[in-house]
């Protein structure tokens, strides 16, 4: 049993294992930084989408509903239906 302990001790103290531990530590540090910056970018993209794109989508939907209502009223009144061209 003494030989096994000494072999394990020698392996764990070897420069190769030390470099592997350092590489794993560096990889974890880089992954943490990347995750943090990705989170910031996601936050910026999400808030920009909410502020700029969602109101545009809502306005386009309102415009479409208004056009549909005008077409429906025109068909009920018997006037010829013309589709309004977007400006």
C-alpha positions as CSV (number, residue, x, y, z in Angstrom):
1,X,0.0,0.0,0.0
2,X,3.0,2.3,0.6
3,X,4.0,2.0,-3.1
4,X,0.5,3.0,-4.3
5,X,0.4,6.1,-2.1
6,X,3.8,7.2,-3.2
7,X,2.9,6.7,-6.9
8,X,-0.3,8.7,-6.5
9,X,1.6,11.4,-4.7
10,X,4.3,11.5,-7.4
11,X,1.7,11.7,-10.1
12,X,-0.3,14.5,-8.4
13,X,2.9,16.5,-7.9
14,X,4.1,16.1,-11.5
15,X,4.5,19.2,-13.7
16,X,2.0,17.7,-16.2
17,X,-0.8,17.5,-13.6
18,X,0.1,21.0,-12.4
19,X,-0.1,22.4,-15.9
20,X,-3.5,20.6,-16.4
21,X,-4.8,22.2,-13.2
22,X,-3.7,25.6,-14.4
23,X,-5.2,25.1,-17.8
24,X,-8.5,24.1,-16.2
25,X,-8.4,27.1,-13.9
26,X,-7.7,29.4,-16.9
27,X,-10.5,27.9,-18.9
28,X,-13.0,28.4,-16.0
29,X,-11.9,32.0,-15.7
30,X,-12.4,32.6,-19.4
31,X,-15.8,30.9,-19.4
32,X,-16.9,33.0,-16.4
33,X,-15.9,36.2,-18.2
34,X,-17.5,35.1,-21.4
35,X,-20.7,34.2,-19.6
36,X,-20.8,37.6,-17.9
37,X,-20.2,39.5,-21.1
38,X,-22.8,37.4,-22.9
39,X,-25.3,38.2,-20.2
40,X,-24.7,41.9,-20.6
41,X,-25.1,41.7,-24.4
42,X,-28.3,39.7,-24.0
43,X,-29.6,42.3,-21.6
44,X,-28.8,45.1,-24.0
45,X,-30.3,43.3,-27.0
46,X,-33.5,42.4,-25.0
47,X,-34.1,45.9,-23.7
48,X,-33.4,47.4,-27.1
49,X,-36.0,45.0,-28.7
50,X,-38.6,45.9,-26.1
51,X,-38.1,49.7,-26.5
52,X,-37.8,49.8,-30.3
53,X,-39.3,46.8,-31.9
54,X,-42.3,45.9,-29.8
55,X,-44.0,49.3,-30.2
56,X,-43.4,49.1,-34.0
57,X,-45.1,45.6,-34.0
58,X,-48.1,47.0,-32.0
59,X,-48.5,50.0,-34.4
60,X,-48.3,47.8,-37.5
61,X,-51.0,45.5,-35.9
62,X,-53.2,48.6,-35.2
63,X,-52.8,49.8,-38.8
64,X,-53.7,46.3,-40.1
65,X,-56.8,46.2,-37.9
66,X,-57.9,49.7,-39.1
67,X,-57.4,48.6,-42.8
68,X,-59.5,45.4,-42.1
69,X,-62.2,47.5,-40.5
70,X,-62.3,49.9,-43.4
71,X,-62.6,47.1,-45.9
72,X,-65.4,45.5,-43.8
73,X,-67.3,48.7,-43.6
74,X,-66.9,49.4,-47.3
75,X,-68.2,45.9,-48.2
76,X,-71.2,46.4,-45.9
77,X,-72.1,49.7,-47.5
78,X,-71.7,48.2,-51.0
79,X,-69.0,50.5,-52.1
80,X,-66.1,49.1,-54.2
81,X,-63.3,47.8,-52.1
82,X,-59.9,49.2,-52.6
83,X,-56.9,48.1,-50.6
84,X,-54.9,51.1,-49.2
85,X,-51.3,50.9,-50.3
86,X,-48.8,51.3,-47.5
87,X,-46.9,54.6,-47.6
